[in-house]
Amino acid sequence: PTPEPTPEPTPEPTPEPTSTPTTSCIGLTPPERRSQIVDILSVVSFPDLFDDPSTPQARALEWLVEDDAARLCPDVDDDALVQRYVMAVFYYSSDGDGWKQCSAPEDFEGGAVAEANEACKLTTSNATTIFPNDARGTDAWLTPSDECLWGGLSCYPFNTPNAGRINVVEFENNDIGGTLPAEMGRLSKMRFFALERGSLTGPIPDSFGDLRSLLLLDFDFNQLSGELPDSLWTLTNLRQLDLNDNQIEGELSGDIGNLKQLRFFQIDNNKIEGPIPSELGDIPNFSLIGLSGNDFTGAMPEEVCDLRPSPLQTLVVDCDIDCEVPLCCTSCVPVTRA
């Protein structure tokens, strides 16, 4: 794991929830409940996705309506319903049944749930030191407990304005695969989003630009591809952006200079091309920039060199970039392209 942001912790610990109460939706027949839930979720996902039972969205909807023992009711707390649905979409999108730990039980009744919970040991290990008072647990996914207690998640403490909202999603070496669902952009209060050392493919969704509270975004050592979405450069609270060892392509936008709070930027070992943007030098508190293993061209901009040696302690590029070592770059990586 790499350096992490350290916001101030909540002053007092709070008890974690034990489960979401089982609810009977008074006055609604099962078809009416389903219809109203679909109406709510149709502004979260494209409604056509519900028509194909193989999509993560349709599978998440079916679980929420038919299998989830929490039995959430529409129009009681739409935010809670949407959050639980989004996490179910994430589970099915990321091949949750194939994770090393914390996969959903084979059925949602009887001893299978208890066995799945007992086997789940995953927790938000790195984020725990940053957000020690979050509500968290080690329950298996899609079990009846509050999703805040599912392994790898934590939520804002239950005595705060954002109580019960997802704050942390953290997975490392858990065989996470599949693709990143656009619906994750609905988790607007999330501050720590780390999915390291998996086999995620496809692009980073444009909707991730809606994650305006993010302090850390870490998807290193996956197989993500496509270009970085322009919306990424609107995440002005971001302290750490770690995307090394993927297959990301295109040019690095000068709009990265909008991220004035960024301290740590690592995009080594991708397929980024073109010039290194001078706007990196507009970020005043950089401590590390890693750019090696790409197809950048030209010279390191003077604006970036001006950040050395303080605050910028580490600046690594390929050796075919014009960058004096150690006055500007701290080191360079030999180029071995065919």
C-alpha positions as semicolon CSV with decimal commas, in nm:
position;residue;x (nm);y (nm);z (nm)
1;P;0,000;0,000;0,000
2;T;0,104;0,354;-0,066
3;P;0,095;0,671;0,149
4;E;-0,256;0,773;0,247
5;P;-0,433;1,097;0,335
6;T;-0,497;1,162;0,702
7;P;-0,812;1,363;0,772
8;E;-0,895;1,425;1,136
9;P;-1,072;1,133;1,304
10;T;-1,418;1,160;1,454
11;P;-1,378;1,250;1,824
12;E;-1,574;0,959;1,975
13;P;-1,624;0,599;1,869
14;T;-1,978;0,487;1,804
15;P;-2,137;0,146;1,826
16;E;-2,161;-0,045;1,502
17;P;-2,499;-0,157;1,375
18;T;-2,584;-0,521;1,414
19;S;-2,828;-0,557;1,126
20;T;-3,084;-0,382;0,916
21;P;-3,431;-0,447;1,058
22;T;-3,653;-0,671;0,854
23;T;-3,933;-0,449;0,728
24;S;-4,280;-0,516;0,599
25;C;-4,383;-0,248;0,349
26;I;-4,727;-0,163;0,485
27;G;-4,988;-0,102;0,221
28;L;-4,782;-0,236;-0,070
29;T;-4,830;-0,564;-0,248
30;P;-4,507;-0,735;-0,368
31;P;-4,567;-0,620;-0,730
32;E;-4,626;-0,263;-0,611
33;R;-4,309;-0,272;-0,400
34;R;-4,108;-0,398;-0,697
35;S;-4,254;-0,136;-0,929
36;Q;-4,174;0,149;-0,692
37;I;-3,819;0,024;-0,633
38;V;-3,765;0,001;-1,009
39;D;-3,889;0,361;-1,045
40;I;-3,636;0,479;-0,786
41;L;-3,346;0,286;-0,936
42;S;-3,427;0,390;-1,292
43;V;-3,255;0,722;-1,223
44;V;-2,946;0,534;-1,101
45;S;-2,908;0,281;-1,387
46;F;-3,035;0,276;-1,742
47;P;-3,378;0,106;-1,715
48;D;-3,306;-0,114;-2,017
49;L;-3,041;-0,291;-1,810
50;F;-3,313;-0,433;-1,586
51;D;-3,462;-0,620;-1,884
52;D;-3,158;-0,843;-1,935
53;P;-3,134;-1,081;-1,637
54;S;-2,760;-1,134;-1,696
55;T;-2,658;-0,772;-1,629
56;P;-2,517;-0,677;-1,289
57;Q;-2,797;-0,422;-1,261
58;A;-3,074;-0,678;-1,316
59;R;-2,908;-0,925;-1,079
60;A;-2,871;-0,656;-0,812
61;L;-3,236;-0,553;-0,853
62;E;-3,354;-0,913;-0,826
63;W;-3,149;-0,968;-0,512
64;L;-3,275;-0,645;-0,354
65;V;-3,640;-0,722;-0,425
66;E;-3,653;-1,098;-0,377
67;D;-3,355;-1,228;-0,177
68;D;-3,241;-0,948;0,051
69;A;-3,368;-1,023;0,400
70;A;-3,343;-0,655;0,487
71;R;-3,661;-0,602;0,280
72;L;-3,607;-0,229;0,229
73;C;-3,919;-0,035;0,145
74;P;-3,945;0,233;-0,123
75;D;-3,991;0,594;-0,011
76;V;-3,876;0,524;0,346
77;D;-3,510;0,614;0,287
78;D;-3,436;0,631;-0,085
79;D;-3,069;0,710;-0,021
80;A;-3,028;0,392;0,183
81;L;-3,205;0,186;-0,083
82;V;-2,990;0,331;-0,361
83;Q;-2,669;0,274;-0,164
84;R;-2,753;-0,091;-0,097
85;Y;-2,842;-0,140;-0,463
86;V;-2,518;0,027;-0,581
87;M;-2,308;-0,201;-0,362
88;A;-2,493;-0,503;-0,502
89;V;-2,422;-0,378;-0,857
90;F;-2,056;-0,345;-0,761
91;Y;-2,057;-0,702;-0,630
92;Y;-2,198;-0,849;-0,950
93;S;-1,991;-0,619;-1,177
94;S;-1,666;-0,718;-1,008
95;D;-1,724;-1,095;-1,017
96;G;-1,802;-1,106;-0,648
97;D;-1,879;-1,478;-0,653
98;G;-1,513;-1,536;-0,744
99;W;-1,351;-1,322;-0,473
100;K;-1,104;-1,485;-0,236
101;Q;-1,302;-1,366;0,064
102;C;-1,645;-1,238;0,161
103;S;-1,845;-1,363;-0,138
104;A;-2,220;-1,393;-0,087
105;P;-2,353;-1,720;0,058
106;E;-2,500;-1,980;-0,174
107;D;-2,841;-1,908;-0,026
108;F;-2,967;-1,636;0,204
109;E;-3,137;-1,848;0,468
110;G;-3,031;-2,070;0,755
111;G;-2,673;-2,166;0,825
112;A;-2,528;-2,055;0,491
113;V;-2,526;-1,689;0,600
114;A;-2,355;-1,768;0,931
115;E;-2,094;-1,980;0,755
116;A;-2,022;-1,708;0,498
117;N;-1,986;-1,447;0,771
118;E;-1,751;-1,669;0,968
119;A;-1,529;-1,720;0,662
120;C;-1,506;-1,348;0,581
121;K;-1,200;-1,185;0,740
122;L;-1,163;-0,888;0,505
123;T;-1,160;-0,543;0,663
124;T;-1,063;-0,190;0,565
125;S;-0,709;-0,237;0,693
126;N;-0,540;0,078;0,560
127;A;-0,840;0,307;0,602
128;T;-0,898;0,198;0,962
129;T;-0,608;0,409;1,086
130;I;-0,747;0,713;0,903
131;F;-1,113;0,667;0,997
132;P;-1,096;0,469;1,323
133;N;-1,453;0,540;1,428
134;D;-1,627;0,429;1,110
135;A;-1,895;0,163;1,127
136;R;-1,737;-0,152;0,982
137;G;-1,744;-0,530;1,007
138;T;-1,642;-0,851;0,836
139;D;-1,973;-0,990;0,717
140;A;-2,006;-1,158;0,379
141;W;-2,157;-0,952;0,100
142;L;-2,530;-0,953;0,028
143;T;-2,604;-1,091;0,375
144;P;-2,889;-0,936;0,578
145;S;-2,666;-0,705;0,782
146;D;-2,624;-0,339;0,702
147;E;-2,388;-0,306;0,404
148;C;-2,159;-0,097;0,625
149;L;-2,068;-0,426;0,792
150;W;-1,976;-0,614;0,474
151;G;-1,605;-0,693;0,446
152;G;-1,400;-0,421;0,278
153;L;-1,651;-0,141;0,346
154;S;-1,695;0,117;0,617
155;C;-1,944;0,397;0,672
156;Y;-1,952;0,730;0,849
157;P;-2,018;0,687;1,222
158;F;-2,378;0,682;1,328
159;N;-2,363;1,010;1,521
160;T;-2,249;1,225;1,226
161;P;-2,431;1,416;0,948
162;N;-2,342;1,147;0,690
163;A;-2,429;0,859;0,922
164;G;-2,457;0,527;0,743
165;R;-2,320;0,650;0,411
166;I;-2,030;0,462;0,250
167;N;-1,697;0,623;0,335
168;V;-1,449;0,350;0,237
169;V;-1,429;0,076;-0,025
170;E;-1,099;-0,110;0,015
171;F;-0,988;-0,433;-0,152
172;E;-0,635;-0,562;-0,206
173;N;-0,540;-0,905;-0,341
174;N;-0,899;-1,030;-0,322
175;D;-0,928;-1,151;-0,684
176;I;-1,157;-0,865;-0,775
177;G;-1,233;-0,874;-1,148
178;G;-1,491;-0,762;-1,399
179;T;-1,545;-0,392;-1,461
180;L;-1,606;-0,074;-1,268
181;P;-1,979;0,009;-1,271
182;A;-2,086;0,366;-1,340
183;E;-2,329;0,343;-1,048
184;M;-2,041;0,379;-0,802
185;G;-2,046;0,748;-0,887
186;R;-2,358;0,772;-0,669
187;L;-2,148;0,728;-0,354
188;S;-2,089;1,101;-0,327
189;K;-1,968;1,092;0,034
190;M;-1,701;0,824;-0,023
191;R;-1,351;0,942;0,066
192;F;-1,135;0,631;0,023
193;F;-1,167;0,409;-0,287
194;A;-0,896;0,145;-0,324
195;L;-0,918;-0,165;-0,544
196;E;-0,558;-0,284;-0,564
197;R;-0,401;-0,592;-0,722
198;G;-0,697;-0,741;-0,904
199;S;-0,794;-0,802;-1,265
200;L;-1,036;-0,517;-1,331
201;T;-1,075;-0,436;-1,700
202;G;-1,234;-0,160;-1,904
203;P;-1,230;0,216;-1,848
204;I;-1,272;0,431;-1,541
205;P;-1,632;0,556;-1,574
206;D;-1,694;0,924;-1,636
207;S;-1,942;0,917;-1,346
208;F;-1,652;0,887;-1,101
209;G;-1,620;1,262;-1,139
210;D;-1,925;1,280;-0,911
211;L;-1,719;1,141;-0,620
212;R;-1,642;1,493;-0,501
213;S;-1,549;1,388;-0,147
214;L;-1,270;1,151;-0,259
215;L;-0,934;1,188;-0,088
216;L;-0,780;0,870;-0,226
217;L;-0,833;0,681;-0,553
218;D;-0,609;0,374;-0,587
219;F;-0,661;0,118;-0,865
220;D;-0,302;0,006;-0,913
221;F;-0,204;-0,337;-1,049
222;N;-0,520;-0,410;-1,248
223;Q;-0,590;-0,422;-1,622
224;L;-0,787;-0,100;-1,663
225;S;-0,781;0,049;-2,012
226;G;-0,910;0,344;-2,212
227;E;-0,837;0,710;-2,152
228;L;-0,866;0,888;-1,820
229;P;-1,203;1,067;-1,809
230;D;-1,191;1,447;-1,800
231;S;-1,426;1,435;-1,500
232;L;-1,138;1,298;-1,294
233;W;-0,981;1,644;-1,293
234;T;-1,280;1,788;-1,104
235;L;-1,203;1,588;-0,787
236;T;-1,047;1,884;-0,615
237;N;-1,025;1,719;-0,271
238;L;-0,808;1,435;-0,402
239;R;-0,479;1,381;-0,216
240;Q;-0,367;1,056;-0,375
241;L;-0,420;0,924;-0,729
242;D;-0,256;0,586;-0,780
243;L;-0,312;0,415;-1,116
244;N;0,020;0,246;-1,185
245;D;0,045;-0,088;-1,365
246;N;-0,267;-0,081;-1,580
247;Q;-0,322;-0,035;-1,954
248;I;-0,447;0,324;-1,952
249;E;-0,379;0,516;-2,271
250;G;-0,414;0,862;-2,424
251;E;-0,249;1,185;-2,310
252;L;-0,228;1,321;-1,958
253;S;-0,451;1,628;-1,954
254;G;-0,321;1,961;-1,833
255;D;-0,642;1,982;-1,629
256;I;-0,466;1,769;-1,370
257;G;-0,340;2,106;-1,248
258;N;-0,688;2,163;-1,102
259;L;-0,611;1,909;-0,828
260;K;-0,442;2,154;-0,594
261;Q;-0,460;1,919;-0,294
262;L;-0,282;1,631;-0,470
263;R;0,026;1,500;-0,289
264;F;0,085;1,164;-0,453
265;F;0,042;1,083;-0,823
266;Q;0,157;0,753;-0,966
267;I;0,075;0,638;-1,319
268;D;0,384;0,430;-1,396
269;N;0,362;0,135;-1,636
270;N;0,067;0,233;-1,853
271;K;0,038;0,351;-2,214
272;I;0,021;0,727;-2,163
273;E;0,174;0,927;-2,447
274;G;0,249;1,285;-2,546
275;P;0,413;1,565;-2,347
276;I;0,426;1,583;-1,970
277;P;0,188;1,869;-1,884
278;S;0,347;2,176;-1,731
279;E;0,033;2,215;-1,517
280;L;0,173;1,949;-1,282
281;G;0,384;2,236;-1,154
282;D;0,068;2,420;-1,045
283;I;0,009;2,166;-0,768
284;P;0,186;2,318;-0,467
285;N;0,227;2,028;-0,224
286;F;0,335;1,734;-0,438
287;S;0,558;1,483;-0,261
288;L;0,573;1,210;-0,529
289;I;0,519;1,190;-0,906
290;G;0,576;0,858;-1,085
291;L;0,557;0,868;-1,468
292;S;0,792;0,589;-1,583
293;G;0,698;0,299;-1,808
294;N;0,486;0,510;-2,044
295;D;0,529;0,675;-2,385
296;F;0,576;1,036;-2,274
297;T;0,787;1,252;-2,505
298;G;0,996;1,567;-2,475
299;A;1,139;1,723;-2,162
300;M;1,028;1,758;-1,804
301;P;0,864;2,103;-1,781
302;E;1,056;2,361;-1,580
303;E;0,741;2,427;-1,376
304;V;0,765;2,071;-1,241
305;C;1,140;2,092;-1,178
306;D;1,076;2,405;-0,974
307;L;0,896;2,189;-0,716
308;R;1,223;2,002;-0,645
309;P;1,364;1,923;-0,396
310;S;1,085;2,048;-0,175
311;P;0,797;1,980;-0,158
312;L;0,852;1,726;-0,440
313;Q;1,078;1,457;-0,297
314;T;1,038;1,190;-0,567
315;L;1,009;1,242;-0,943
316;V;1,064;0,935;-1,163
317;V;1,045;0,919;-1,544
318;D;1,182;0,709;-1,829
319;C;1,540;0,784;-1,922
320;D;1,443;0,908;-2,270
321;I;1,274;1,210;-2,113
322;D;1,503;1,514;-2,090
323;C;1,524;1,554;-1,713
324;E;1,846;1,618;-1,523
325;V;1,915;1,373;-1,241
326;P;1,921;1,450;-0,951
327;L;1,857;1,825;-0,984
328;C;1,512;1,772;-1,132
329;C;1,426;1,402;-1,158
330;T;1,531;1,186;-0,866
331;S;1,586;0,889;-1,098
332;C;1,502;0,753;-1,442
333;V;1,405;0,407;-1,562
334;P;1,588;0,261;-1,865
335;V;1,364;0,229;-2,169
336;T;1,331;-0,121;-2,314
337;R;1,067;-0,066;-2,583
338;A;1,083;-0,284;-2,894
